[in-house]
Amino acid sequence: MEDAPHGHKRSRDRKDNGGGEDAGKANGSGGDNQDRSASEASDQSPNQMEIDDDFQETRPQPKRSRTHPPHQNLIEVVKGNGDLIPKAVKIWVERYEDSPSLATAELLSMLFEACGAKYSIKEELLDETDVDDVVVALVNLARAGEIEDYQSSKKKELKNFKENLVSFWNNLVIECKNGPLFDKVLFDKCMDYIIALSCTPPRVYRQTATLMGLQLVTSFISVANTLGSQRETTQRQLNAESKKRADGPIVESLNKRLSVTHEQITTLEDMMRKIFTGLFVHRYRDIDPDIRTSCIQSLGIWILSYPSLFLQDLYLKYLGWTLNDKAAGVRKASLLALRKLYEMDENVPTLTLFTERFSNRMIEMADDVDMSAAVCAIGLVKQLLRHQLIPDDDLGPLYDLLIDQPQEIRRAIGELVYDHLIAQKFNSAPSGLTGQDDSSSEIHIFRMLQILREFSTDPILSVYVIDDVWEYMKAMKDWKCIISMLLDQNPRTGSTNDEDSTNLIRLLFASVRKAVGEKIIPSTDNRKQYHSKAQREAFESYRKDITVAMMKNYPQLLHKFMADKTKVSSLVEIIMFMKLELYSLKRQEQSFKAAVRLIKDAFFKHGEKEALRSCVKAITFCASESKGELQDFSRGKLKDLEDELLDKLTSAIKEVKSGNDEYSLLVNLKRLYELQLSKPVLVESMYDEIALTLRSFRNLDEEVICFMLLNMHLYVAWSLHSIINCEAVSEASLSSLISKRNTLFEELSYLLPGIEESRKYGTQLALRICALLAEEWCLFRKSNFDSSKLEILGYCPDRVLIQKFWKLCEETFNISDETDEEDENKEYVEETNRDVAAIAACKLLISDVVPKEYLGPEIISHLVMHGPSITDIIKNLITCLRKKEDDISNIYLESLKRVYQRYANELSCDGEESRVDKCRQVCRELAGQLSGMYIGAARNKYRLEILRVVKEGVEFAFTDAPKQLLFLEVAILPFATRLPVTDITDIKKDVQGRIVHVNTDEDPSGWRPCFTFLETLEEKCVKNEDLQDDREGTAAKRRGRPRKRLETGRKRLFDEQSGSDEDESISGGSDREDKRDEVDEDAPLIETIRSVARRKALRGERASKRERSKEQ
């Protein structure tokens, strides 16, 4: 290959609108005077017609005429209609065959303008022009801002520029494969300029040059593959001919053709290597992630399409190295390229050493921070498993991702688990339970149960695993197979043990819900699901299949597992996902009735929350969704259930009165509570009986008292609901409701501790009392019934009762986050944590049930005292108050006073030093949190509110000076510093005026907080004055902030002290310097001034270093 000659001046052509050529200046400045009319015309719609006319005028003429095709603007072809590129390339090749220098100059001009620079080389100086000189001139154009980025342009006419440019070079290589491609002149010169431009600092040059260079290699590979096929054909012909005769004209011709073809392939491979070493090895680590991504994508294509050259460790290592790239797109491109390589079995032997080196990294990337890259990595690991290139022991971290939050990753791992462990597609010798049909549903379900054994103790994790694999495992929809395994009717699997039966029922229940479109994984997104018509039809089809499969065997399943509390809940709820009308159509009414009877029996056989709730939901569903005779039967059974429950409850109360055990009463109260959550059940006489029992037996178990109160509350709530929805309300019903409500209030009030007393009962009952009081007060608040016929129902608690309520709430706040060991097994523990009390108190405040002046400050004073959950609840309360109230400064100030008073009480009681310090720190943190809500524009918007807090806080601090002066420092100071300087000055003068006639030396420690307060405000004022002086000093030079340089693409375009290859490597040193030199227009002004000062100091240090180096 020949290199471009060096040491001569460069020149370029200057083109006019008609396509003629004028002499250009050797210094490259001719681009400044370039006529823009051609580019302006390209923006107009007639452009394509003009190009068509040019093509028609430039049809190839017979060679004897020696007529040159008229000049055409190649860049306009690339900018325009991509369909015209093949014709334009063909005309250009004909032009090149007639006038190589002229055509080459035109092609190079197009190359430069594709990069964004209008620059041309004069035809007669083409061979004398130095590549480096041209590149320097092009970089100078970029530095002057005289370039245009076509590739990233948002103009409509340039939207296909990138695709057209790639198409142009591909068509050019294909068109030249029978001549100019192998003349070692044209493409060598193009490659020299492309490689040189790809190593320049301007990003637009690197982007476009890299795009062209990578496409050249891809096109070379296409030609090389064609030539390779021809070489194989020629070799076969030669072998066949050689058997007939050793030599002769045909053999000689074939030998010559074979030699030429081999030489052409060798030439193409040399050109590929030249671009790889000159362009790829530098740009795959470019600072621009898009350039790096395109390099890796192209390398993957090259290895796949031309393995004879590129499928070796010399090139593969770049794919391995970029698995650690900081850009997710580059990592993903590498993973996709590798996955395609491993998909071809013939590539695997060559990849052995590469796999040993990088397999661990591939597995690690399954947990990549970028979700799409992680999914690609999981797909790659599947290919490694398929070829048995990694041991199963290395897959442990991947299986942990089965319970990962992003659904896409879980699905990808689920597919891997199914293929590898369940279907065992990658195992040459599957183990375990096998038979003639290894793909049968029984075998797959058995293997799934082996996986679920690892999660038997955690139902939620089991559901995650089922959800992940469900889409790929058809056996999960084989309802008959699952039922036969549960009933021990499957001869291949035999009987299942208790653990497997539990997991199998979980699998059946989760699979049924999934099949009918239910979400089985807890989700933070509570938006309503919308399904397409096809999805809804699929769900209905699944619902029908489930009903048909379970219709006869469902009662048997219920009967077999009814006594098991871990299984009955899931099993009972399955009926809610069936098409109940099919029971009548299939003549299976007796089977349905048997199932309903068994559900009713299960309700009375269990006393646990989950089992009871499932039975209530199932029998209620049957009573509402079945039709005709079946509905009548279901409703009758539901009524029988209610009557039987009330009878059992009456009997249990009598047993308690007789001095017997309370267990029966507790269980039946739970059953009544779960049933009343869905419908009114309790009758008035039973309500009175429960109230009387509660009043007569004060030593009942706390849990029994809780459920008595809960059932009384539900009775009152259902009665109120009935009255509100009734058109004609009788006086008797109103009187009865008020009587029942007052009875409940009396019992709750009795259980409330006095203001000076500690609570009498445990945590669970205390929290229930808080929640029930808040619910009842909200139900009967006066605003609900004002100016209506039901006004008599309005209720407002007195101040003493509110104080007792809040006292109980405060005590529950001090409960530890770690639930006591005895409470861990409580079924309703989620309804009895300390958040319940906080929510109850906030609910009263937001609903305007109680006055904000008392309860608001009390609640907010606990903002920073009880952990993140309570803090979040109170922050939400503040947000709601802010929406409802224009000014909450009084609530803020009062809450600060409450906290400070606790500190003062500890101090006066000679409490432990640690407790005193903690109270002081709580006061300081509360002030910081509350004042921190005034940030940005909120400072100006709520300036008067902040000022009111500060002024009234100062007044409070001096009411008993110096004893309360610490309040200034710990509570008021964070608010004062949020004010503007003028207000701070007024506050400072006010405080100074209060101490001007006071002898502060008598108690220096007491007055120290006041002086600290004043000193901090003084520092704040001084800082603002200094800032104002800086602004005034720079105002004469220019107003406002330093402006960002307009042409960001021109920053540090050429650094004479650094090589072109390293100007913008992946380390990104020069770009980081630029970023340090840039000024963010959205940054605060003080940060702008500081950054300017830092830059000045940095420049001074650099200048001094240069002077010292010169002196040396």
Disulfide bonds with the S-S distance in Angstrom:
none
